[in-house]
Amino acid sequence: SPEQLEPLGRELDNSRRLAACEAMAAPVLDRLPADRWLVERYVLITSHRVPFLVLGETGVFVLWAMAGPLQWRDLSFFDEVARYVEKALPGYGGTVQPGVCRVSEPALKPRWWCRPGEPGAWIMGLEWLIPWFEYFGTENGLGVKDVERPRELAGPRWGRPVTDIPLSAHIPTIG
């Protein structure tokens, strides 16, 4: 029956909308100077696909692009990913910043969004992505050689052992 395919159809719709949002954010991120910024797409972190990992002259950022409203539980997830990336950067003196680009509200000024005492994330529109990065200054930023090093290490190096990541982890139930 047509109803059988509705739950999967909703998931595909969500996926396509997220991909469209990411496609709108990508050209803005492409304007960052490549010698001073690394914008890595579709980074797999603890079995989750993070749309953008951004390293550059003002720091390190994890970024999602969305059109619809956020859920409070999303903020904890964004923060969890940012803290994981921090742990993968021993000796980094800054804080990895989680951000959400609301492509449906391009003029939305950056703001920190959270409940009192809970993790949060920065939220901004497309027009504010670059100014948001610049806001953090260069105190905890990476130099040109720092940005080049992850490019060298990332490979792909086919002979390197792969860390086992359980792709079955954290699959929510459909209901």
C-alpha positions in Angstrom: 0.0 0.0 0.0 1.1 3.6 -0.4 1.2 4.0 3.4 4.0 1.4 3.6 6.5 3.7 1.9 5.5 6.9 3.8 8.0 6.5 6.8 10.9 5.8 4.4 9.7 8.6 2.1 9.8 11.1 5.0 13.4 10.0 5.9 14.4 10.5 2.2 12.8 13.9 2.2 14.6 14.9 5.3 17.9 13.7 3.8 17.4 15.6 0.6 16.5 18.8 2.4 19.7 18.5 4.5 21.7 17.9 1.4 20.2 20.9 -0.2 21.0 23.1 2.8 24.6 21.8 2.8 24.8 22.6 -0.9 23.8 26.2 -0.1 26.4 26.6 2.7 29.3 25.0 0.7 29.9 28.0 -1.7 30.1 30.4 1.3 32.7 28.2 2.9 34.5 27.9 -0.4 35.2 31.6 -0.1 37.6 31.0 2.8 41.2 31.2 1.6 42.4 27.6 1.0 45.9 28.3 2.3 44.5 29.5 5.7 41.5 27.2 6.0 40.6 23.6 5.7 37.0 22.8 5.0 36.4 19.1 5.2 33.0 17.8 4.1 31.1 14.8 5.4 33.4 13.9 8.2 32.5 10.6 10.0 32.8 11.1 13.7 31.7 8.3 16.0 29.5 6.9 13.3 27.8 10.3 12.6 28.3 12.3 9.4 29.3 15.8 10.2 28.6 18.1 7.2 31.6 20.5 7.8 34.7 20.4 9.9 36.4 23.7 9.5 40.0 24.5 10.7 41.6 27.8 10.2 43.1 31.0 11.3 40.4 31.7 14.0 40.0 28.2 15.3 38.3 24.8 14.8 34.5 24.5 14.1 32.0 21.8 13.5 29.1 23.0 11.4 25.7 21.8 10.3 23.4 23.4 7.7 19.7 23.2 8.3 16.5 24.9 7.2 14.0 23.8 9.8 13.9 24.4 13.6 16.4 22.7 15.9 15.4 20.4 18.7 16.8 20.9 22.2 18.4 17.5 22.0 20.3 18.5 18.9 22.4 21.0 20.9 23.7 18.2 23.2 24.7 16.3 20.1 26.5 19.2 18.5 28.4 19.9 21.7 29.3 16.2 22.0 30.8 16.2 18.5 32.7 19.4 19.3 34.2 17.9 22.5 35.1 14.8 20.6 37.0 16.8 18.0 38.8 18.7 20.8 40.0 15.4 22.3 41.3 14.5 18.8 43.5 17.6 18.9 45.7 17.1 22.0 47.4 20.4 22.9 45.0 22.6 21.1 44.4 25.6 23.4 41.0 26.6 22.0 37.5 25.4 22.2 36.0 23.7 19.2 32.9 25.7 18.4 29.7 24.0 17.3 27.6 25.9 14.8 24.4 25.6 12.8 23.8 27.6 9.7 20.1 28.3 9.2 20.0 28.6 5.4 16.3 29.6 5.5 17.2 32.7 7.4 20.3 34.1 5.7 20.4 37.4 7.7 20.1 35.7 11.1 22.9 37.2 13.2 25.0 34.7 15.2 23.8 33.9 18.7 24.6 31.3 21.3 21.5 29.1 21.8 21.1 26.9 24.9 19.1 26.2 28.0 20.6 27.4 31.3 23.2 24.9 32.4 23.0 22.8 29.3 25.3 22.5 26.2 24.5 24.9 23.3 25.6 25.8 19.8 26.0 28.9 17.7 23.2 29.6 15.2 23.5 32.0 12.3 22.4 32.6 8.7 24.4 32.2 5.5 25.4 35.8 5.4 27.0 35.5 8.8 29.1 32.4 8.4 32.3 34.2 7.5 31.8 37.0 10.1 31.1 34.2 12.7 34.5 32.6 12.0 36.2 36.0 12.2 34.5 36.8 15.5 36.8 34.4 17.4 40.0 36.2 16.5 43.4 34.6 15.9 44.3 33.8 19.5 43.4 30.1 19.1 43.7 30.0 15.4 45.8 27.7 13.3 48.7 28.8 11.1 49.2 28.0 7.5 51.5 25.0 8.4 48.9 23.8 11.0 46.2 23.8 8.4 48.4 22.0 5.8 49.3 19.2 8.2 45.8 17.6 8.5 45.6 17.7 4.7 48.8 15.7 4.5 47.7 13.3 7.2 44.2 12.7 5.9 45.2 10.7 2.8 43.5 8.6 1.9 46.3 6.2 2.8 45.0 2.8 1.8 47.7 0.8 3.7 46.8 2.5 7.1 44.7 0.4 9.5 41.2 1.7 9.9 39.8 2.4 13.3 36.8 0.2 13.8 33.7 2.4 14.0 30.5 0.6 14.7 28.2 2.0 12.0 25.2 0.5 13.8 25.7 2.7 16.9 23.1 5.4 17.8 20.4 4.3 15.3 17.2 5.8 16.5 13.9 3.9 16.4 11.3 5.0 13.8 8.0 5.6 15.4 
